[in-house]
Amino acid sequence: MRRAADRFAPGAGRWDVLFETQDESEWRAHIHGLRASETQIDWTAVRMDTFCGRLMQPTTYRRSLFVPNAAPDPGRDRSDS
């Protein structure tokens, strides 16, 4: 559990939105398509959010992928740049 907390800690990367819709049937079709695909997905790095708009705004469905920051190249000295 500690590894996951470190992996997704603030400053370790960013969440890139891959899909967003306000249409629930489109959302369900998208998720169904992902599950049926041959593509290997690291579900531990995927976030699925439902933003409930209540009466003010429509509900929004969003799928994001965590993209870690690039690790510094240990073989490259900062003075070389």
N, CA, C and O of each residue as an XYZ file, in Angstrom:
324
protein
N       0.818     -1.178      0.000
C       0.000      0.000      0.000
C       0.876      1.261      0.000
O       0.537      2.263     -0.629
N       1.983      1.196      0.699
C       2.907      2.332      0.755
C       3.487      2.625     -0.623
O       3.660      3.785     -0.997
N       3.791      1.551     -1.388
C       4.322      1.739     -2.738
C       3.340      2.487     -3.621
O       3.737      3.364     -4.389
N       2.049      2.145     -3.517
C       1.035      2.826     -4.312
C       0.939      4.290     -3.910
O       0.798      5.160     -4.770
N       1.013      4.568     -2.629
C       0.959      5.955     -2.156
C       2.143      6.748     -2.688
O       1.986      7.900     -3.092
N       3.320      6.145     -2.692
C       4.512      6.814     -3.224
C       4.410      6.997     -4.738
O       4.805      8.029     -5.281
N       3.877      5.986     -5.400
C       3.774      6.024     -6.862
C       2.865      7.159     -7.349
O       3.147      7.790     -8.368
N       1.778      7.415     -6.620
C       0.806      8.426     -7.033
C       0.858      9.676     -6.164
O      -0.093     10.459     -6.149
N       1.947      9.870     -5.449
C       2.088     11.033     -4.565
C       2.100     12.332     -5.377
O       2.509     12.343     -6.538
N       1.649     13.422     -4.757
C       1.716     14.714     -5.451
C       3.153     15.000     -5.903
O       4.102     14.815     -5.141
N       3.293     15.440     -7.117
C       4.613     15.729     -7.669
C       5.262     14.554     -8.372
O       6.298     14.716     -9.018
N       4.659     13.346     -8.256
C       5.238     12.159     -8.889
C       4.822     12.028    -10.346
O       5.392     11.232    -11.092
N       3.832     12.807    -10.748
C       3.343     12.725    -12.122
C       2.059     13.502    -12.260
O       1.753     14.378    -11.451
N       1.300     13.172    -13.307
C       0.045     13.882    -13.548
C      -0.992     12.891    -14.084
O      -0.648     11.825    -14.594
N      -2.261     13.264    -13.958
C      -3.358     12.468    -14.500
C      -3.779     13.080    -15.834
O      -4.248     14.218    -15.871
N      -3.616     12.338    -16.926
C      -4.031     12.787    -18.252
C      -5.418     12.232    -18.551
O      -5.648     11.027    -18.438
N      -6.332     13.103    -18.928
C      -7.685     12.684    -19.285
C      -7.641     12.017    -20.657
O      -7.162     12.604    -21.628
N      -8.143     10.787    -20.728
C      -8.157     10.035    -21.982
C      -9.542     10.012    -22.614
O      -9.677      9.907    -23.833
N     -10.571     10.110    -21.774
C     -11.938     10.045    -22.276
C     -12.835     10.798    -21.310
O     -12.689     10.699    -20.092
N     -13.777     11.561    -21.887
C     -14.723     12.296    -21.052
C     -16.026     12.456    -21.825
O     -16.022     12.763    -23.017
N     -17.143     12.243    -21.130
C     -18.450     12.388    -21.764
C     -19.487     12.729    -20.701
O     -19.273     12.518    -19.508
N     -20.601     13.255    -21.158
C     -21.745     13.499    -20.280
C     -22.891     12.556    -20.635
O     -23.996     12.679    -20.105
N     -22.618     11.623    -21.527
C     -23.607     10.647    -21.978
C     -23.311      9.300    -21.316
O     -22.300      8.664    -21.616
N     -24.195      8.871    -20.417
C     -23.944      7.638    -19.666
C     -23.859      6.414    -20.569
O     -23.043      5.528    -20.315
N     -24.670      6.339    -21.606
C     -24.607      5.177    -22.505
C     -23.284      5.154    -23.275
O     -22.732      4.082    -23.524
N     -22.776      6.320    -23.648
C     -21.470      6.399    -24.315
C     -20.362      5.955    -23.357
O     -19.427      5.266    -23.765
N     -20.468      6.351    -22.082
C     -19.514      5.960    -21.051
C     -19.495      4.441    -20.884
O     -18.432      3.820    -20.868
N     -20.694      3.850    -20.759
C     -20.787      2.397    -20.585
C     -20.224      1.654    -21.805
O     -19.546      0.637    -21.655
N     -20.503      2.160    -23.000
C     -19.978      1.539    -24.221
C     -18.451      1.641    -24.256
O     -17.776      0.702    -24.676
N     -17.912      2.765    -23.821
C     -16.459      2.955    -23.788
C     -15.804      1.947    -22.835
O     -14.822      1.298    -23.196
N     -16.341      1.821    -21.637
C     -15.795      0.879    -20.647
C     -15.937     -0.559    -21.149
O     -15.009     -1.357    -21.016
N     -17.080     -0.887    -21.717
C     -17.289     -2.232    -22.262
C     -16.261     -2.521    -23.362
O     -15.715     -3.622    -23.429
N     -16.003     -1.539    -24.214
C     -15.005     -1.704    -25.273
C     -13.609     -1.935    -24.724
O     -12.846     -2.731    -25.271
N     -13.271     -1.240    -23.643
C     -11.957     -1.439    -23.023
C     -11.818     -2.848    -22.468
O     -10.788     -3.498    -22.647
N     -12.854     -3.308    -21.799
C     -12.808     -4.650    -21.201
C     -12.752     -5.741    -22.252
O     -12.158     -6.794    -22.022
N     -13.366     -5.500    -23.408
C     -13.408     -6.505    -24.468
C     -12.173     -6.471    -25.363
O     -11.956     -7.395    -26.146
N     -11.363     -5.422    -25.258
C     -10.216     -5.280    -26.159
C      -9.067     -6.190    -25.749
O      -9.010     -6.697    -24.629
N      -8.171     -6.375    -26.678
C      -6.976     -7.184    -26.448
C      -5.871     -6.370    -25.776
O      -4.866     -6.925    -25.334
N      -6.060     -5.070    -25.703
C      -5.043     -4.177    -25.162
C      -4.804     -4.467    -23.677
O      -5.749     -4.621    -22.904
N      -3.534     -4.539    -23.294
C      -3.177     -4.717    -21.895
C      -3.243     -3.356    -21.196
O      -2.547     -2.423    -21.596
N      -4.056     -3.238    -20.179
C      -4.241     -1.980    -19.466
C      -3.771     -2.158    -18.031
O      -4.155     -3.115    -17.358
N      -2.946     -1.243    -17.570
C      -2.522     -1.234    -16.165
C      -3.616     -0.522    -15.369
O      -3.565      0.694    -15.184
N      -4.599     -1.284    -14.903
C      -5.753     -0.697    -14.219
C      -5.369     -0.016    -12.920
O      -6.141      0.793    -12.405
N      -4.189     -0.322    -12.367
C      -3.773      0.357    -11.136
C      -3.427      1.815    -11.399
O      -3.403      2.624    -10.472
N      -3.157      2.159    -12.657
C      -2.788      3.532    -13.006
C      -3.932      4.259    -13.722
O      -3.719      5.308    -14.330
N      -5.140      3.700    -13.650
C      -6.307      4.299    -14.294
C      -7.238      4.832    -13.219
O      -7.459      4.197    -12.188
N      -7.771      6.002    -13.482
C      -8.741      6.594    -12.556
C     -10.027      6.846    -13.329
O     -10.003      7.435    -14.410
N     -11.152      6.401    -12.775
C     -12.460      6.639    -13.380
C     -13.269      7.486    -12.409
O     -13.524      7.092    -11.271
N     -13.661      8.652    -12.884
C     -14.380      9.590    -12.035
C     -15.778      9.835    -12.579
O     -16.000      9.841    -13.790
N     -16.709     10.034    -11.667
C     -18.055     10.470    -12.014
C     -18.298     11.753    -11.245
O     -18.367     11.753    -10.016
N     -18.426     12.842    -11.976
C     -18.679     14.140    -11.358
C     -20.175     14.388    -11.419
O     -20.734     14.650    -12.484
N     -20.806     14.302    -10.275
C     -22.252     14.441    -10.193
C     -22.618     15.921    -10.266
O     -22.272     16.698     -9.377
N     -23.320     16.303    -11.332
C     -23.664     17.693    -11.549
C     -24.904     18.133    -10.788
O     -25.151     19.331    -10.646
N     -25.672     17.197    -10.307
C     -26.941     17.486     -9.637
C     -27.818     18.332    -10.544
O     -27.948     18.013    -11.726
N     -28.410     19.372    -10.049
C     -29.328     20.172    -10.863
C     -28.630     21.264    -11.656
O     -29.188     21.766    -12.631
N     -27.433     21.638    -11.262
C     -26.741     22.766    -11.888
C     -26.069     22.397    -13.215
O     -26.092     23.184    -14.161
N     -25.481     21.222    -13.284
C     -24.738     20.797    -14.467
C     -25.003     19.310    -14.698
O     -25.369     18.591    -13.769
N     -24.818     18.853    -15.936
C     -24.986     17.418    -16.182
C     -23.837     16.623    -15.560
O     -22.741     17.148    -15.360
N     -24.104     15.357    -15.259
C     -23.074     14.465    -14.736
C     -22.024     14.236    -15.812
O     -22.351     14.068    -16.987
N     -20.759     14.229    -15.402
C     -19.647     14.015    -16.326
C     -18.893     12.755    -15.913
O     -18.624     12.541    -14.731
N     -18.557     11.931    -16.890
C     -17.799     10.697    -16.680
C     -16.423     10.890    -17.302
O     -16.304     11.370    -18.429
N     -15.384     10.511    -16.559
C     -14.021     10.758    -17.046
C     -13.113      9.586    -16.708
O     -13.166      9.027    -15.612
N     -12.260      9.221    -17.699
C     -11.213      8.201    -17.475
C      -9.874      8.880    -17.673
O      -9.633      9.524    -18.694
N      -8.999      8.727    -16.679
C      -7.676      9.339    -16.723
C      -6.615      8.278    -16.497
O      -6.867      7.245    -15.878
N      -5.427      8.553    -17.010
C      -4.274      7.662    -16.848
C      -3.169      8.430    -16.148
O      -2.876      9.569    -16.509
N      -2.555      7.814    -15.149
C      -1.449      8.446    -14.442
C      -0.187      8.336    -15.286
O       0.199      7.248    -15.715
N       0.446      9.479    -15.516
C       1.697      9.541    -16.286
C       2.782     10.028    -15.326
O       2.776     11.191    -14.925
N       3.719      9.141    -14.955
C       4.768      9.555    -14.016
C       5.732     10.545    -14.654
O       5.939     10.542    -15.868
N       6.311     11.382    -13.820
C       7.352     12.296    -14.294
C       8.533     11.474    -14.783
O       8.799     10.385    -14.275
N       9.226     11.998    -15.758
C      10.415     11.307    -16.267
C      11.476     11.282    -15.176
O      11.731     12.290    -14.515
N      12.076     10.145    -15.001
C      13.156     10.014    -14.013
C      14.397     10.711    -14.547
O      14.693     10.604    -15.737
N      15.126     11.421    -13.699
C      16.354     12.067    -14.167
C      17.364     11.022    -14.618
O      17.448      9.936    -14.045
N      18.120     11.356    -15.638
C      19.143     10.459    -16.171
C      20.357     10.539    -15.248
O      21.035     11.566    -15.206
N      20.641      9.446    -14.496
C      21.756      9.495    -13.539
C      23.118      9.644    -14.201
O      24.070     10.075    -13.550
N      23.233      9.295    -15.489
C      24.506      9.387    -16.185
C      24.793     10.768    -16.744
O      25.884     11.025    -17.254
N      23.817     11.651    -16.650
C      23.995     12.984    -17.223
C      24.165     14.007    -16.103
O      23.325     14.118    -15.211
N      25.238     14.731    -16.165
C      25.541     15.772    -15.182
C      24.809     17.049    -15.578
O      24.739     17.370    -16.764
N      24.268     17.775    -14.623
C      23.540     19.010    -14.903
C      24.429     20.040    -15.600
O      23.924     20.846    -16.381
N      25.712     20.034    -15.345
C      26.623     21.008    -15.947
C      26.850     20.725    -17.440
O      27.377     21.576    -18.157
N      26.446     19.508    -17.918
C      26.616     19.169    -19.315
C      25.617     19.882    -20.219
O      25.852     19.975    -21.424
N      24.512     20.388    -19.678
C      23.465     20.971    -20.522
C      23.696     22.396    -20.857
O      22.889     23.004    -21.560
